[in-house]
């Protein structure tokens, strides 16, 4: 028989005992479906990370500094000079100060509001996003002159505008630790999140120089740099490292008073961790494929036993070993291929269901607007899953097929 005849015979054998065929394919269906779902979720999470990076800027570099001895740390002005001295790789720097305090408006008190001191480079007017992934909805952001003059101005979140100012905050005033500030801008509400105290919508940006004036010009531990482009981020990081190595150099040669990471490195770390997790999950799902392969081998051995006389008749009529072997290998491959197709359909449906169920929660966990979660399987994942399912069927079907091919035609004809 040629391939077409063997394939038709395989289909006829499967349709003769539908329930047995379905149970045989079950391991393949579950395994392929699980692989599709895992790869789809992994692609969706990777896409979310990439969207977040695109919003924040691939040219962003974060530096965490620690004090030495009596609090020796670089002054913000020194790091501004570093940026000015390296215009080929650096375009700006912003201290990032988390100010603990109580926000008041009239008799109302907001003690869960996050207050950050930043510079003007925290906001990119071209994209209308801050480096935290927030969008500006009204007014303006902190300007260079605000920082230079230590102006008492701020940009607030949508929650604070609604609760304190009934949706009309521009030009109004509030106080932080006794310092009166004028609202010059309002951030866009994060639609995926419920506006609650302490949420992503409950925050304030103000000039870092004003914050330092409030807290007494203490040292700053976190800085955000921007490089000229994503391609120069590594070079900019080396410039910052060289400066800090020189600044923190001690007699014992220790350089562990700072940590610098580029946005690309952060993305690689996150994707690397997700890749390991996805790999482990895929390996676990592959166990189902192994079980499915064993099930196919078992049912094919039973099929060889049931069709021993048929094999004897074919051999007596001139069928060669390779003809018998190919017939049963094609039958095993067809069984696993159909199971693989069913598994792909099951996996795609489950992936879309999980996208609808988990998408909102995952987007909300990032706390930024404009991020989407798409768990649609890729053609590569579908092709890989189908190929693996067919390969397993052929691999595990070879032993029964080889057993059938080696049967003695006389003994086979006498088999009862």
N, C-alpha and C positions, 0 to 999 in steps of 0.2 A: 504494500500500500504506500502511496505517496503521502505527503504531509497533509493535504486537504482531506484525504480519506481517513487518516488517523485522527485528525481534529474532529471530523464529524462523528466518528465512533466514540471519541472521548465525550463529546456533548451528549450523545445518546446514552452513554453509560451514566452520566451525571443526572440526566432528566429521568432515568429509570427509577432512581432512588434519591428523590429530592432531599428528604430529611437527612439521610446519611451524608449526602454531599454537603449540605449546609453545616452540619456538625463538624465535618472534616475541615471546612474552610474557616470555622469560627476563630481559631487561633490566628490565622492569617488576617482575617477581618479586623480583629481587635488590635493586633500588633501594628498593622499598617495605619489604622485609624489613629492609634496613639501617637505614632511617629508624625503623622500629618498635623495633629493638634499641637504637639510639642514644638515642632518647627514653625508652625504658624504663630504661636504665642511668642516664640523667641524673636521672630522677624518683627512682630508688632512692638515688642519692648525695645528692640534695637532702633526701630523707626522713631519711637517716642524720644529716646535718648538723643538721636540725631536732630530731631526737630528742636529739642531744648537747646542743644549746642548752637544750632543755627540762629536761634533767637538771642542767645546770650553773646554770641560772637566767638568764632574759632580763634580769634587773636587775643583772647583774654588770658592773663596769667595771674595766678593767685599766690601771694607770698604770706606765710605765717611766720612771725618773728617772736622771739622770746627775749626777755631782758637778761642782762648779765650783771651779777654783783648788785650794785645799788640801783639798778634800773637802767643801765646804759643800753640805749637802743637808738637806731637811726631816727632823726627828726624828719617829719614830712617834708620840710623844705630841702633837706639833703637829697631825698629821693626825687623831688621835683628837679633838682639840679642834675641828678643822674639821667633823668629823661631828657632834659634839655641838651645834655652833652652827648646823647646817642640818638639823634633824630633819624638815623638810617634804620634803626630797628625798633625804637620805642616812640609811641605817640602820646602817652599820658599815664597818669597814676592817680588813684583815688584811695585815700585812707578809708577804711570801712569800720566804723566804730558803732558798737551796739550799746546804746545809752539806756541804762536802767533808770526808770523813773515813773512818775504818775502824770498822766495827761489830764488836764482839766479844761472844761468849758462851762463857765458860769458855776452852777452848783453841781454839775455832773462830773463824775470822776471815772476815768478809763484807765484801770491799773493793769490791763493785760495787753495794751497796745505796744507793739514793737517799734522802737525808735532807732534810726540808723543815721549816723553822720557820714556823708559822702561828698565827693567833689562833682564837678559838672560832667566829667567823663563817664559817670555812672549811667548816663542816658545817651542813647544814640538817636539823634533827631531823624536820621535817614530811614531808620527802621521803626521808629516810635516805640522802641523797647528799652527797658533798663537791663543791666547785666543780671538782674534777678529774674528777668523774663516778664516784667510788668509793663503794661501799656499806659500811656498818658491819655486821659479822656478829656480833661479840661485844663485850661491855663497853660502854664509852662513848668519846666523842671528847674532845678537849682542851676544857677549860672556861675561863670567864672568870677564876676564881680560880687556875687553873693558870698562866695568863699573868701575872696580877697578882703572884703570889708566886714566880714563876720556878721552878715545881715541876719536879722531875726525873722527868717521866712521858712516855710516848709511846704512839702507836698504830701498830701494825706491819701489814705485808702478810701474805697467806696463805703465801707462799713462806717468809718468815722464821720464821713460827710453826711450819711443818712441819719445816724443816731444823734450826732451833735448839732448838725446844721440843717436838718430836714431837707437834704439834697441840694442845698445852695451854700457852698462853703467858700467860694472864691472871694478874697478880700476880707474874710472874717478872721477872728483871732481866737487862739487857744493858748494855753500855757503848759510848759513842761518844766517841772522842778522850779516853779516860780518865774521862769522866763517866758514873757509873752511873745508869741510868734504869729505872723500873718500867713494865711494860706494863699499860696500863689499857684497851686496846681492840684489836681485830683487824679488819682489813678483809676484805670478802668476796672470795673468789677470782674472778678473771675466767675464766669457764668457757671462753671462746673461745680463750684463750691457754694455752700450755704454761708451767708454772711453772719458770722458769730464772733463774739469777743475773742481776741487772740488768734483769729484766722488770718489767712493770707491777705484778706481785704482790710485788716485792722493793723495798719502800719503807717509810719511817718518817715519821710526822708527830709533831712535838713543839712545845711552846710557843716562839714566836719569841723571847720574852724570855730563855728558857733558852739558846737558840742564840746570842743576842747576848752572853750572859754567857760562853759557851764561846769565841767568836771575839773577844771584847774590845770589845763595844759599837760595832762599826764600822757605817758607814751601810748603809741598806737601799735596794736599787735597784728592787724590784718591790713594788707594793701592789695589793691587790684590794679595791675598794669595792663596796658593795651599795646600790642606790637603793631607794626605798620601793616602786616598781613598775617594770614595763617602760616604762610611759608617762612616768615621770619620769626615766628614765635620761639623756636628752639634757640636761635641766635640771641634773641632778647633775653631769654631765660639765662643763657650763659653770661651775658653782661650783668644781670642782676646778681647772679651767684658770685661772680668775680668781685663785685663791689662789697657784698655782704661777707664774703670770706675775708676780705681785707679789713672790714670794720670789726668783725668779731674775733679776729685772730688773737689767740691767747698763748701764753708761754708753753702750755702743754700741747699746742697744735690742734685743739679741738675746734670743729666747725659745725657742731650740732645745735646751733641756736636759731636755725631757721629752716623752713621747708617751702620749696617752690614747686608748683605744678602748673603745666599749661592745660588749656581746655582740651586739647587733643589727647594729652596723657590721661586726663580724667575720663574721657570717652573710651579710651583703650582699656583702662582699668575696669570700667563698668561692663563694657562689652566682653572683656576677658572673663570676668566673673560669671556673667550670664552664659557665655559659651561653655564654661565648665559645667554649670548647672544643667544646661540643656543637653550637654553630652552625657551626663549621668542619667538623666531622664530618658534619653533616647536608648541608652544601653539597657535600662530597665524594660522599656517597651520592646526592645529586641528579644527579650526572653519569650514574649508572646509569639513572636515570629518563629523562634526555635521550637516552641511547643506546637505551633501550627505545622511546622515541617515534620515533626515526629508523628503528628496525627495523619498527615498525608502519606508518610512512609507506611504507617500501620494499615491504613485503608487500602493502599496499593498492594501490600502483601496479602491481604484478605482477597482482593480482586484477582490476584494471580492464582491463588488457591481455587477460587470459584470458577475460573476460566481455564483450568488446566487442560481440559479436553479440547477447548477451542484452540489453545496453543498447539496441542498435538496435531490437530487437523491441519492448521496452517503450515506447520513444519513438514507434515507428510506431503503437502501440496507444493513444497519447494521454498517456503519462507526461510530466509537465513536468520542467523542470530541477530544481526544488526537490524533486520526488519522488525523482529519481535521487541528488541530493546527499544527502538525508536518509537514504536507504538505506545508502550507503557510510559516512556519518558514524556512524550507529547501529552498523554493523558494526565500525568502528574502536573506537568507545567500548565496545562489548561485549567486544572482545578485550582492551582494557586493563583493563576492570573485572574480568574473570575473572582476569587476571594480578595485579591489585591484591589480590583476595581470596586468591589463592594466596600472594602475598607477605606478607599480614597473618598468615595461618596459619603460614608459615615463620618470620616474625619473632617471633611470640608463642612458638613452641616454642624458638627459639634464645635468646630473652630468659630464659625459665625455666631453660634449661640453663646459661646463664651465671650466673644467680642462684644456682643450686646450686653451681656451680664456683667462682665468685669471692666469693660472699657471706661465707664464713668468713674469707677472707683480708682482705677489706675491713673487716669488723668487727674483726678482730684488729689491723689497722693503727691503729684508733682507741684500742685498748688499754683499753676500758671495757666493762663488762657491761651487759646489758639493751638493747643496740642491735641492731636487725634491719635486714636489707637486702632490700627488696622491689622487684624489677624488673618487676613486672606492668605491661603497657601500659595507658594510660588510654583511656577511650572517645573522648576528644578526639583523641589521637594516632592511633587507629584510623580515626576519621572523617576526619581531615585527610589521612591517607595514601591512603585509598580515594578521596576527592574529587580529590586531585592526580592519582592514576593515571587516573581517568576523564577528567579535564580534559586530560591529556597525549594520551590516545587521540583525543579529539575535535579537539584542536588540530592534531596531526600527521596526522589522517585527513582534515582538511578539504581539503588540496591535492589528494590523489587523488580525493576525492569531487567537487570542483569540476571537475577534468579530465574525469571521467566525465560530469558534467552538461552539459558544453559539446560533447560529441561530436556530430557531424552524423549524424543517423539513417541517411541513405543510405550514407555512408562506413562506418558501423558495421555495417550489414547486409551490406556487401560485404567486410567484414574476414574474412580466412581464417586 
